[in-house]
Every structure is written in C-alpha cells, then in structure tokens.
Amino acid sequence: MMRKVCRERSCPHTRCHNFGKPDHGSIVRHGFIQTKQDRWRRYRCLVCGKTFSSNTGTPYHRLQTSRKVFDEVVHMSVEGVSKSSIARIKKISWNTVARWLERAAAAAERFNDLRLNKYVLKELQADEIRTFTQGKDRPTWIFASLEVWSRLWASTVVGRRSYANTKRLLNDVASRCTFTKPPLITTDGFKYYARVIRQIFGFGCVYGVVMKTRRKDRVVKVDRYRAIGSRWQLEEALDRSEDSSKLNTSFIERLNLTIRQGSAYLCRRSACHVRVTENLERHLDLLRCYYNFVRPHRALRFGPEMRTPAMQAGLVNRRLSFREIFTAVEVVRHFLVVGVVVVLRRGREEDRLRLAA
Ligand SMILES: [Zn+2]
C-alpha cells in the first residue's frame, strides 16, 4: 500500500512524543470513517500507532450528521432562535441541540480567550443588562464592555451587580488592551465603576458618567459629568474620538440590544428564560465570538467591504466562519489537553471526555 504523508496534520494524542508538533512526515492517511451522512478521512500516527480523524479535538468529533448542519444550528442559536425551535426546524432532538451548543460554546470561549488580545483601546463604554435566572425574584446581570472605535465587544461578566464583578469586567479589558493616549471611558452611574476604574487605570484615563433618569420607561433627564481627568483632557479625548462628540453610552446600549436579539434567553416577554447561569455564560461566549469575528458590522462599512469588529481592531485580516473557529489549531490543541486534565480531575463532563478521546 502506498503511504501518503500528510504534512498539515499533527498527532492529537497527548501521550505521543509527537503530540501537537508540526509534522515531520509521521502522519499517514489511513482509510475512512463512514457515518450515516458522510465519510471522514482517517489518519494514523507512525510514532504512537494511533489513529484519528479530521474531526478529532474539534466540536465536530463523532458527529453523526454533516458539519454543515452543526454550523447551521450554531448560527440559528446566535441569531436568537431557541433550542426547542431549532430542534423542530432541523428535526433533531432537543438534547442533541443542547449538546452541540455546549461544545460550540466551549470552542468559542477558548477562541475568544486566545484571539481577543492586544487590541488598541481608544474609547470604552460599559453597561449592565438585567435579567433573571430561575425566578423573577433573582436578578442576574450581564456586564458588557465595548471598544467604541472598533466596535469590539471586549469583555463580559455574568453575575450579581457587585464590586467584584465590575472589577472582573474591567480587569479583563485592562489585561488585554494596549493604549498610547489616555482612553476615554464612559459608563452609567453605577456606584462601583468609579472606584474600579481609579484602581485599574489610575489617572491614565479620562472617565465620564452618563446618568439617565427614567420615568415610565422614558428618559426624562440626562446628567453628564467627568469623574477622572481634567476638563481639557476630556475635550481632547472627545476631539480625538471619531464616534462621540459628547459623553454618551449609546454604543454600548446598541450592543445591549444586539445581545438581547442574539439570545432567546434574553428576549423580552419570552418563555425561554435561563435556568442555570452557566448556560447563559456559555451562550454569551458563543454570541461574542459570532459578533466579533463572524458577523460583519453595519457601522464598519468601507465601500464594498463590510468589516467585523475583530478586523477593525486588527486581530484578524478577514471575516471568519464558524468552521474556521471550531477547527482552529489552538482550539483543537486546548481541547485535547484540557479534555485529559478534566478527566483526571473530575471524571465527569462526559462530553469533554469524548472530545478528548
Ligand atoms: Zn502519535
């Protein structure tokens, strides 16, 4: 039999000497794996002798349907279609939909973590969305922050409206961004922002607050004031800004609306509220990945080209697809390693285990 060497693959078995290393000619083609819908190429590592397929270590692992259907399910979910509706439209069971989305979210979380790095921070807006888990008496808050110039959804935190969560949100931004000029930060009047921003950015930023007073769901009064930085620093920051001419939180409010539309959990007057906060967090990971890397942003149109926020921020040079995100080398490698660790530590989370097998 003629052995065809595959140079673009590396061994996914963590105990192998060649694990994850760029291939030196030790991976060969090894027939096919036949499923109901499709057949996948199978490979064999000549160092450890084990086999794997092109789906090993990706959310597509051991998928019985085509990858296209999987991608479509994920796409529907981030456009705000509920799991039950997806199950009915696609004629697959609810449990399968839930399992697929869980896997997809794990990959998206990893992808966000690795790729949302070293973006330039010019103007940041932060806000919270109120929702509830289990019962209406238990409010949960979704904190989100947006880099206004690139429209990048920089960070998000789900939980109580507390000091610790406010700090987590802004720490995440501070640890990933770079800036040369003092960034302009705008938030609503929530009490902890000022304290946290002072701790994290010190006097290296300009911070303004926009307080809206509502009566019967209508804004009746808007108060703006500067909390950190001098008057001329604020004027300079607003001059530099291509998007804002005065202190505002409109861009983050627009993002909040997008988040609501992209999640069946968060639609107003919806029957599908979240039972477990973790599910909401997972969905937001997926949605954030979609918003930043996949979906072109209307405000980022440059002639015939529509950019994604990640393109505008210089993190990638083109629009990505879910397929590219789920099969990204770094995501796959992480799944294989983490999968094994999880198995050793907890012996549960069957899915991750299966991903690592
Ligand atoms: Zn091997």
Residues whose N, C-alpha, C, O or C-beta is under 5 A from the ligand:
A	BS01	ZN	C11 H13 C16 N18 C45 V47 C48
